[in-house]
Amino acid sequence: MNVVILQGDGRPFGVLEVDSRSEDEFIEHDLAFLQGHGNILGMAIERDRHERNLKAALGAIRFS
């Protein structure tokens, strides 16, 4: 089962995948659960990107 990890602007970042040894092991609730985790990862990636940009901007101001 795969879900897309979306960035804050809606662009895809990557794919979150889980596998099962048996076919048809996943149900709709499993997909919703995995998509929720993909959404959290996307928000964490976006937050990290913003924090890095902010630190870089603050560093540039300090050395100006």
C-alpha positions as CSV (number, residue, x, y, z in Angstrom):
1,M,0.0,0.0,0.0
2,N,1.4,3.4,-1.0
3,V,0.4,7.0,-0.2
4,V,2.0,10.2,-1.5
5,I,3.7,12.5,1.0
6,L,2.7,16.0,0.0
7,Q,4.6,19.2,0.8
8,G,2.8,22.3,2.1
9,D,2.4,23.7,-1.4
10,G,0.8,20.4,-2.6
11,R,3.9,19.2,-4.5
12,P,4.8,15.5,-3.9
13,F,7.8,14.9,-1.7
14,G,7.9,11.1,-1.9
15,V,5.9,8.0,-1.2
16,L,5.2,6.2,2.1
17,E,4.9,2.4,1.6
18,V,3.9,-0.5,3.7
19,D,3.9,-4.1,2.7
20,S,2.2,-7.3,3.8
21,R,3.1,-10.9,3.4
22,S,-0.5,-11.7,2.5
23,E,-2.6,-10.3,-0.3
24,D,-5.7,-8.3,0.5
25,E,-4.5,-7.6,4.1
26,F,-5.3,-3.9,4.0
27,I,-8.7,-2.3,4.5
28,E,-9.9,1.2,3.9
29,H,-9.1,2.2,7.5
30,D,-5.5,1.1,7.0
31,L,-5.2,3.4,4.0
32,A,-6.7,6.3,6.0
33,F,-4.2,5.6,8.8
34,L,-1.2,5.5,6.5
35,Q,-2.4,8.7,4.7
36,G,-2.6,10.5,8.0
37,H,1.0,9.6,8.7
38,G,2.0,10.7,5.3
39,N,0.3,14.1,6.0
40,I,2.1,14.4,9.3
41,L,5.4,13.6,7.6
42,G,4.7,16.2,4.9
43,M,4.0,18.9,7.5
44,A,7.2,18.0,9.4
45,I,9.3,18.2,6.2
46,E,7.7,21.6,5.4
47,R,8.3,22.9,9.0
48,D,12.0,21.8,8.8
49,R,12.4,23.5,5.5
50,H,11.0,26.8,6.9
51,E,13.2,26.6,10.0
52,R,16.3,26.1,7.9
53,N,15.4,29.0,5.7
54,L,14.7,31.2,8.7
55,K,18.1,30.2,10.3
56,A,19.9,30.9,7.1
57,A,18.2,34.3,6.8
58,L,19.0,35.2,10.4
59,G,22.6,34.1,9.8
60,A,22.9,36.3,6.8
61,I,21.6,39.3,8.8
62,R,24.1,38.8,11.6
63,F,27.1,38.7,9.3
64,S,25.9,41.7,7.2
